[in-house]
Amino acid sequence: RLPRSVVAGLRAQTVLVNDTVSGFIGTDVVLHCSFTNPLPSVKITQVTWQKATNGSKQNVAIYNPAMGVSILSPYKERVAFRNPSFKDGTIQLSRLELEDEGVYICEFATFPTGNRESQLNLTVLAKPTNRMEGTTRPLIARSGKTEKILVATCTSSNGKPPSTVTWDTKLKGEAEFQEIRNGNGTITVISRYRLVPSREAHRQQLMCVVNYQLDRFTDSMTLNVQYEPEVTIEGFDGNWFLNRKDVKLTCKSDANPPATTYQWRLLNGSLPENVEVQNNTLFFKGPVSYSLAGTYICEATNTIGTRSGLVEVNVTGRKNSAYPGRGGLGRPKLLVNNQPQALLSVLLELDSLSGYNR
């Protein structure tokens, strides 16, 4: 039987390793291993590194004081002992590959007390490749349409562990996510952002945010939504009186792409003879007369569609001081959107304004 002091010394002998080690593909890692408190009577005969593979152990590297260093395939060109000795079995594993991940065992063979070993986990990380792509399909706002259209795709490819993909935007769309586990153990994360194209979404920013470990990737795009004109008519201030000069009506349109043609007409009649049409503006030549009164309609057209706006012009016998003048009260900007019932609300509003004049 061994003396108690020897038994206690044997128990104190341990193999120290890192519990976990991690590194990115292509980088080098150091797997530390040392033998503590060796007794003078204990002889270390060999240091062996093994990898646990499918329930068995595969030799990686061996240091034998008598035979020297032996590195086994497929690690021959990538593994080296740092400073092999009876106490230090530390190795360096270079140019990490995904297949290197796993459990590694550092074993010290001693005589006469047998073997001592410890194991560590090696995790191989892979930085993803990130990109954001906008759709090549035109985004067109259509009245009554509720179908969500793909706007952009954000992809974080071949990461390990997988990235977290989010969207930063004021848009009212929705994102869908997909994870693809690749054959080599990496993961590709794909997020697709969809929304119903609208006028409000035009020129809004959409940003893709990818977080991986401590890294952050962002890319953004500005939406280009096409929509038909939204028409307003400016120029009537509610105070067109007899003999007033230099009055005009201008058709304004918010459209993408911009409106290319404007058509003016007078509801239930023809435009006055003293009217000159220049692009989107009606210039009334000479002094104001009662013949200018009526409902003026402007139609603006772009490649998406045609929309209309109207204004009811009334002419008074004299200047009304109750109106602050140009740019003030009673300067309606009215939409009809090609709907006849809109005219009724316009007339009611203008009738109310007329009551204010009296």
Backbone hydrogen bonds, N-H to C=O, Kabsch-Sander energy under -0.5 kcal/mol:
donor,donor_aa,acceptor,acceptor_aa,energy
7,V,3,P,-2.2
8,A,4,R,-2.7
9,G,5,S,-1.8
10,L,6,V,-2.3
11,R,7,V,-2.0
12,A,8,A,-1.4
13,Q,9,G,-0.7
13,Q,10,L,-0.8
14,T,12,A,-0.6
14,T,36,T,-0.6
16,L,14,T,-0.6
16,L,34,S,-2.9
18,N,32,H,-0.7
21,V,121,N,-2.7
23,G,123,T,-1.8
25,I,125,L,-2.3
26,G,96,L,-2.3
27,T,24,F,-2.3
29,V,93,L,-2.5
31,L,29,V,-0.5
31,L,91,I,-2.8
32,H,30,V,-0.8
34,S,16,L,-1.9
35,F,87,K,-2.7
36,T,14,T,-2.7
36,T,34,S,-0.6
42,V,39,L,-1.6
43,K,111,F,-3.0
44,I,42,V,-0.5
45,T,43,K,-0.6
45,T,109,A,-3.0
46,Q,109,A,-1.3
47,V,63,Y,-2.9
48,T,107,E,-2.8
49,W,61,A,-3.1
50,Q,105,I,-2.4
51,K,58,Q,-2.7
52,A,103,V,-2.7
53,T,51,K,-0.5
53,T,56,S,-3.1
56,S,53,T,-2.2
58,Q,51,K,-2.9
59,N,57,K,-0.5
60,V,49,W,-3.2
61,A,49,W,-1.2
62,I,70,S,-2.9
63,Y,47,V,-3.2
64,N,62,I,-0.5
64,N,68,G,-2.8
68,G,64,N,-3.7
70,S,62,I,-2.9
72,L,60,V,-2.3
75,Y,72,L,-2.2
78,R,75,Y,-1.9
79,V,75,Y,-1.9
80,A,92,Q,-1.6
82,R,90,T,-2.7
83,N,90,T,-0.5
85,S,88,D,-1.9
89,G,33,C,-2.8
89,G,87,K,-0.5
90,T,33,C,-0.5
91,I,31,L,-2.0
92,Q,80,A,-2.8
93,L,29,V,-2.8
94,S,78,R,-3.0
94,S,92,Q,-0.6
96,L,27,T,-2.8
100,D,97,E,-1.9
101,E,98,L,-1.5
102,G,122,L,-2.1
103,V,52,A,-0.5
104,Y,120,L,-2.7
105,I,50,Q,-3.1
106,C,118,S,-2.8
107,E,48,T,-2.9
107,E,105,I,-0.6
108,F,116,R,-3.3
109,A,46,Q,-3.1
109,A,107,E,-0.6
110,T,108,F,-0.6
110,T,114,G,-1.8
111,F,43,K,-2.8
114,G,110,T,-1.3
116,R,108,F,-2.4
118,S,106,C,-1.8
120,L,104,Y,-2.6
121,N,19,D,-2.4
122,L,102,G,-3.1
122,L,120,L,-0.5
123,T,21,V,-3.0
123,T,121,N,-0.6
125,L,23,G,-3.1
125,L,123,T,-0.6
126,A,160,K,-2.4
129,T,157,S,-2.2
130,N,128,P,-0.5
131,R,155,T,-2.1
133,E,153,T,-2.8
135,T,151,V,-2.8
139,L,224,N,-0.6
140,I,138,P,-0.7
141,A,226,Q,-3.3
142,R,140,I,-0.5
145,K,142,R,-1.8
149,I,195,L,-3.3
151,V,193,Y,-3.1
152,A,193,Y,-1.3
153,T,133,E,-2.8
154,C,191,S,-3.0
155,T,131,R,-2.8
156,S,189,V,-3.0
157,S,129,T,-3.2
157,S,155,T,-0.6
159,G,187,I,-2.6
160,K,126,A,-2.2
164,T,211,N,-2.4
165,V,163,S,-0.5
166,T,209,V,-2.7
168,D,207,M,-2.7
169,T,167,W,-0.6
170,K,205,Q,-0.6
173,G,171,L,-0.6
174,E,194,R,-2.7
176,E,192,R,-2.3
178,Q,190,I,-2.4
180,I,188,T,-3.0
181,R,179,E,-0.5
182,N,180,I,-0.8
182,N,186,T,-2.6
185,G,182,N,-1.8
187,I,159,G,-3.1
188,T,180,I,-2.8
189,V,156,S,-2.7
189,V,187,I,-0.5
190,I,178,Q,-3.0
191,S,154,C,-2.7
192,R,176,E,-2.3
193,Y,152,A,-2.8
194,R,174,E,-2.9
194,R,192,R,-0.5
195,L,149,I,-2.0
201,A,198,S,-0.6
202,H,198,S,-0.6
202,H,199,R,-1.0
203,R,223,L,-2.4
204,Q,201,A,-1.9
206,L,221,M,-2.7
207,M,168,D,-1.7
208,C,219,D,-3.2
209,V,166,T,-2.8
210,V,217,F,-3.1
211,N,164,T,-2.7
211,N,209,V,-0.5
212,Y,210,V,-0.5
212,Y,215,D,-2.4
215,D,212,Y,-3.2
217,F,210,V,-3.0
219,D,208,C,-1.6
221,M,206,L,-2.0
223,L,204,Q,-2.7
223,L,221,M,-0.5
225,V,223,L,-0.6
226,Q,139,L,-3.5
226,Q,224,N,-0.5
227,Y,256,N,-2.4
230,E,254,D,-1.5
231,V,229,P,-0.5
232,T,252,K,-2.7
234,E,250,T,-2.8
237,D,235,G,-0.8
240,W,314,N,-0.6
241,F,239,N,-0.8
242,L,316,T,-1.9
243,N,288,V,-2.8
244,R,241,F,-2.1
247,V,284,F,-0.5
249,L,282,L,-1.9
250,T,234,E,-3.2
251,C,280,N,-3.3
252,K,232,T,-3.2
252,K,250,T,-0.7
254,D,230,E,-2.3
255,A,253,S,-0.7
256,N,227,Y,-1.8
260,T,301,T,-2.8
261,T,301,T,-1.4
263,Q,299,E,-2.4
265,R,297,I,-2.0
266,L,269,G,-0.7
267,L,265,R,-0.5
267,L,295,T,-3.0
269,G,266,L,-1.5
275,V,272,P,-1.3
276,E,283,F,-2.9
278,Q,276,E,-0.6
278,Q,281,T,-2.7
281,T,278,Q,-2.2
282,L,249,L,-3.4
283,F,276,E,-3.0
283,F,281,T,-0.6
284,F,247,V,-2.0
284,F,282,L,-0.6
285,K,274,N,-3.1
285,K,283,F,-0.8
288,V,244,R,-2.2
292,L,289,S,-1.9
293,A,290,Y,-1.5
294,G,313,V,-2.6
296,Y,294,G,-0.7
296,Y,311,V,-2.6
297,I,265,R,-3.0
298,C,309,G,-2.8
299,E,263,Q,-2.8
300,A,298,C,-0.5
300,A,307,R,-2.6
301,T,261,T,-2.2
302,N,305,G,-2.3
307,R,300,A,-2.1
309,G,298,C,-2.1
310,L,334,L,-0.8
311,V,296,Y,-2.0
313,V,294,G,-3.3
313,V,311,V,-0.7
314,N,312,E,-0.5
316,T,240,W,-2.4
321,S,319,K,-0.7
323,Y,320,N,-1.4
328,G,325,G,-2.1
334,L,332,P,-0.5
336,V,308,S,-1.6
337,N,308,S,-1.5
339,Q,336,V,-2.2
342,A,339,Q,-1.6
343,L,340,P,-1.6
344,L,340,P,-0.6
344,L,341,Q,-0.5
345,S,341,Q,-1.1
346,V,342,A,-1.7
347,L,343,L,-2.6
348,L,344,L,-2.4
349,E,345,S,-2.1
350,L,346,V,-2.6
351,D,347,L,-2.4
352,S,348,L,-1.8
353,L,349,E,-1.8
354,S,350,L,-2.4
355,G,351,D,-1.9
356,Y,352,S,-1.3
357,N,353,L,-1.4
358,R,354,S,-1.4
